[in-house]
Amino acid sequence: MYDYLSDDLTNGLITGIQRIKNINFIDPSILTNIDTSDYYKFVDICLYAEIVNVTTHEGSSEDTFETNGKKKTYITRTAAVNVKYDYIRTTDGTILASSNKIVSYSTSFENNKSYSSMADFATNIAIDATLLKSRTFEQIAKNAADSIKNVIPYDFIFYTTKEKKNIIELSYKYKNYKKPEKLVRQKKYSEALSSYKNIYEQTNNVIAGYNAVLLLQAEGQFTEALKLSEELKENISKNRLGTPFNIDYEIANIKMIINKGSL
């Protein structure tokens, strides 16, 4: 029913995901002839999206110009596209999360535009023909579907946090240093978080602290993750420590998530 929007939705999703840092994106065309049961060989997570509904609306408004008292009528057309998508773990087909998003696009234009002369008409006819196409509800809906690119990066961060964590290995000199790494592999994130926090508090090891930041995000505790990240930054700066991670990037990323969630 909405096949005419499929390319725009796909392009919007791809563009949005490609904007995200620190992920390896696999173009879906590569998987065209691959059985879905074998997707795990290529990717950790798949995103399936479909358009559930499309609605349109048209409104009008008038403006009166003070210089000549003339009135002009402006038409505003809006299309809203309801997109449902699932994040699926490829190893076992588990749906990690589902979401419905309504993305919209509007355009306004003067109704019954008049021309001052035939020369004015001739000059503008080609431009106006292009504008007429952009004002159709079909084109407005296509623009709306493509605008999913402005939404998907934020959702992707939320839904993929628990699936891939670049936990940094601790040095053997720390007591029970392998315990939290094992817990992460077992996807026991809460226990791993507690273990890394204990190591950080006892030893002031910034790598353990950084891993705790990652796992706080995995548990959805973004405010606590930000607090610990800023503490780590101060610790790193104060003691002039070299680190295998970028704490400034992590802080910026967490703030973006928190701000998006508050909108």
C-alpha positions as CSV (number, residue, x, y, z in Angstrom):
1,M,0.0,0.0,0.0
2,Y,2.9,2.3,0.8
3,D,5.4,0.9,-1.6
4,Y,6.0,4.4,-3.1
5,L,7.6,5.4,0.2
6,S,9.8,2.3,0.6
7,D,13.0,3.8,-1.0
8,D,12.6,7.1,0.9
9,L,12.2,5.2,4.3
10,T,15.1,2.9,3.6
11,N,17.4,5.8,2.6
12,G,16.3,7.8,5.7
13,L,17.1,4.8,8.0
14,I,20.5,4.2,6.3
15,T,21.5,7.9,6.5
16,G,20.4,8.1,10.1
17,I,22.3,5.0,11.2
18,Q,25.4,6.0,9.3
19,R,25.5,9.2,11.4
20,I,26.1,7.2,14.5
21,K,29.8,6.9,15.7
22,N,31.5,3.7,16.8
23,I,29.2,1.2,15.0
24,N,30.0,-0.9,12.0
25,F,27.1,-0.5,9.5
26,I,26.4,-3.2,6.9
27,D,24.5,-2.0,3.9
28,P,21.3,-4.1,3.7
29,S,21.8,-4.8,0.0
30,I,24.6,-7.2,1.0
31,L,22.1,-9.4,2.7
32,T,19.6,-9.5,-0.2
33,N,20.3,-13.1,-1.1
34,I,21.1,-14.3,2.4
35,D,18.7,-16.4,4.5
36,T,17.6,-14.5,7.5
37,S,18.7,-17.3,9.8
38,D,22.3,-16.6,8.6
39,Y,22.2,-12.9,9.3
40,Y,24.2,-13.5,12.5
41,K,27.3,-14.3,10.4
42,F,27.3,-10.7,9.2
43,V,25.6,-8.5,11.8
44,D,24.8,-8.4,15.5
45,I,21.5,-6.5,15.2
46,C,19.0,-6.1,12.4
47,L,16.4,-3.4,12.1
48,Y,13.1,-4.2,10.4
49,A,10.8,-1.3,9.6
50,E,7.4,-0.9,8.0
51,I,5.0,1.9,7.4
52,V,1.8,1.5,9.3
53,N,-0.2,4.5,8.2
54,V,0.0,7.8,6.3
55,T,-2.2,10.8,7.1
56,T,-2.4,14.2,5.3
57,H,-3.8,17.6,6.2
58,E,-4.3,20.8,4.4
59,G,-4.9,24.2,6.0
60,S,-4.9,27.8,4.9
61,S,-4.2,31.3,6.3
62,E,-4.4,34.9,5.1
63,D,-1.9,37.7,5.3
64,T,-2.8,41.4,4.6
65,F,0.0,43.6,3.4
66,E,0.1,47.1,5.0
67,T,1.4,48.9,1.9
68,N,-1.5,48.1,-0.5
69,G,-4.0,46.3,1.7
70,K,-4.0,43.2,-0.5
71,K,-4.6,39.8,1.0
72,K,-2.8,36.7,0.1
73,T,-3.9,33.2,1.0
74,Y,-1.3,30.6,1.9
75,I,-1.8,26.9,1.9
76,T,0.0,24.5,4.3
77,R,0.1,20.8,3.5
78,T,1.4,18.2,6.0
79,A,1.9,14.5,5.7
80,A,2.6,12.3,8.8
81,V,4.1,8.8,8.3
82,N,3.7,6.3,11.1
83,V,6.7,3.9,11.1
84,K,7.0,0.7,13.2
85,Y,10.4,-0.9,13.6
86,D,11.9,-3.7,15.6
87,Y,15.5,-4.2,16.7
88,I,16.3,-7.9,16.4
89,R,19.2,-9.9,17.8
90,T,20.4,-12.0,14.9
91,T,21.8,-14.9,16.9
92,D,18.5,-16.0,18.3
93,G,15.9,-13.8,16.6
94,T,14.9,-12.0,19.9
95,I,13.1,-8.7,19.5
96,L,15.2,-6.4,21.7
97,A,12.8,-3.5,21.3
98,S,9.9,-2.2,19.2
99,S,9.1,1.4,18.5
100,N,6.5,3.4,16.7
101,K,7.5,6.8,15.4
102,I,5.4,9.4,13.6
103,V,7.5,11.6,11.3
104,S,6.0,14.5,9.5
105,Y,6.8,17.1,6.9
106,S,5.1,20.3,5.9
107,T,5.3,22.8,3.1
108,S,3.5,26.2,2.6
109,F,2.9,28.1,-0.6
110,E,0.8,31.0,-1.9
111,N,-2.5,30.0,-3.4
112,N,-3.5,31.4,-6.8
113,K,-0.2,33.2,-7.3
114,S,-0.5,36.1,-9.7
115,Y,2.1,37.4,-12.1
116,S,2.9,41.1,-12.8
117,S,3.5,40.5,-16.5
118,M,3.8,37.9,-19.2
119,A,7.6,38.3,-18.9
120,D,7.3,37.5,-15.2
121,F,5.2,34.5,-16.0
122,A,7.7,33.2,-18.6
123,T,10.6,33.7,-16.2
124,N,8.9,31.7,-13.4
125,I,7.0,29.0,-15.2
126,A,9.8,26.4,-15.0
127,I,10.5,27.1,-11.3
128,D,6.8,27.0,-10.5
129,A,6.4,23.6,-12.3
130,T,9.1,22.1,-10.0
131,L,7.4,23.7,-7.0
132,L,4.0,22.2,-7.9
133,K,5.5,18.7,-7.8
134,S,7.0,19.4,-4.4
135,R,3.6,20.4,-3.1
136,T,1.8,17.2,-3.9
137,F,0.9,15.1,-0.9
138,E,2.8,12.2,-2.4
139,Q,6.1,14.2,-2.4
140,I,5.4,15.6,1.0
141,A,4.9,12.0,2.3
142,K,8.2,11.0,0.7
143,N,10.0,13.8,2.4
144,A,8.4,12.8,5.7
145,A,9.5,9.2,5.3
146,D,13.0,10.3,4.6
147,S,13.1,12.5,7.7
148,I,13.3,9.3,9.9
149,K,17.0,9.9,9.6
150,N,16.6,12.6,12.2
151,V,15.0,10.2,14.7
152,I,16.7,6.9,14.3
153,P,20.2,7.7,15.7
154,Y,18.8,8.5,19.1
155,D,16.7,5.3,19.2
156,F,19.5,3.2,18.0
157,I,21.7,4.4,20.9
158,F,19.0,3.4,23.4
159,Y,18.2,0.0,22.0
160,T,21.7,-1.2,21.2
161,T,23.4,-0.2,24.4
162,K,23.1,-3.6,26.0
163,E,24.1,-5.6,22.9
164,K,27.7,-4.5,22.4
165,K,29.9,-3.1,25.1
166,N,33.6,-2.5,24.4
167,I,34.7,-3.5,27.9
168,I,38.4,-2.8,28.4
169,E,40.4,-5.5,30.1
170,L,41.9,-4.8,33.5
171,S,45.4,-5.6,34.5
172,Y,46.0,-8.9,36.3
173,K,47.3,-7.0,39.3
174,Y,43.8,-6.1,40.4
175,K,42.0,-8.6,42.7
176,N,39.1,-10.5,40.9
177,Y,40.0,-8.6,37.7
178,K,38.4,-11.3,35.5
179,K,35.2,-11.6,37.4
180,P,33.3,-8.6,35.9
181,E,34.5,-9.5,32.4
182,K,33.0,-12.9,32.8
183,L,29.8,-11.4,34.0
184,V,29.6,-9.1,30.9
185,R,30.0,-12.1,28.6
186,Q,27.1,-13.7,30.5
187,K,25.1,-10.5,30.0
188,K,24.8,-10.1,33.8
189,Y,25.2,-6.4,33.5
190,S,24.0,-5.4,36.9
191,E,26.4,-7.7,38.7
192,A,29.3,-6.6,36.4
193,L,28.4,-3.0,37.1
194,S,28.6,-3.6,40.9
195,S,32.0,-5.4,40.5
196,Y,33.5,-2.6,38.3
197,K,32.3,0.1,40.7
198,N,33.9,-1.8,43.6
199,I,37.2,-2.0,41.8
200,Y,37.1,1.7,40.9
201,E,36.2,2.7,44.4
202,Q,38.9,0.6,46.0
203,T,41.7,1.2,43.5
204,N,40.8,4.4,41.7
205,N,41.4,2.5,38.4
206,V,39.9,4.7,35.6
207,I,39.4,1.7,33.3
208,A,37.2,0.1,35.8
209,G,35.4,3.4,36.2
210,Y,34.9,3.7,32.5
211,N,33.5,0.2,32.2
212,A,31.1,1.1,35.0
213,V,30.0,4.1,32.9
214,L,29.2,1.9,30.0
215,L,27.2,-0.5,32.1
216,L,25.3,2.3,33.8
217,Q,24.1,3.3,30.4
218,A,23.2,-0.3,29.6
219,E,21.0,-0.3,32.7
220,G,19.4,3.0,31.6
221,Q,21.0,5.0,34.5
222,F,22.2,7.9,32.3
223,T,22.3,10.5,35.0
224,E,24.5,8.3,37.1
225,A,26.6,7.6,34.1
226,L,27.1,11.3,33.4
227,K,28.0,11.9,37.0
228,L,30.7,9.2,37.0
229,S,32.0,10.2,33.6
230,E,32.6,13.8,34.8
231,E,34.3,12.4,38.0
232,L,36.5,10.3,35.7
233,K,37.4,13.3,33.6
234,E,38.5,15.3,36.6
235,N,40.5,12.3,37.9
236,I,42.2,11.8,34.5
237,S,43.0,15.5,34.2
238,K,44.2,15.9,37.8
239,N,46.5,12.9,37.7
240,R,47.5,13.4,34.0
241,L,46.6,9.9,33.1
242,G,46.7,8.3,29.7
243,T,43.6,6.3,28.8
244,P,42.5,4.0,25.9
245,F,39.2,5.7,25.8
246,N,37.8,9.2,25.0
247,I,35.9,10.4,28.1
248,D,34.9,13.7,26.4
249,Y,33.1,11.8,23.7
250,E,31.4,9.6,26.3
251,I,30.2,12.7,28.2
252,A,28.9,14.4,25.1
253,N,27.1,11.2,24.1
254,I,25.4,10.7,27.4
255,K,24.3,14.4,27.5
256,M,22.7,14.0,24.1
257,I,20.7,10.9,25.2
258,I,19.6,12.7,28.4
259,N,18.5,15.8,26.5
260,K,16.7,13.8,23.9
261,G,14.8,11.9,26.6
262,S,13.7,15.2,28.2
263,L,12.1,16.5,25.0
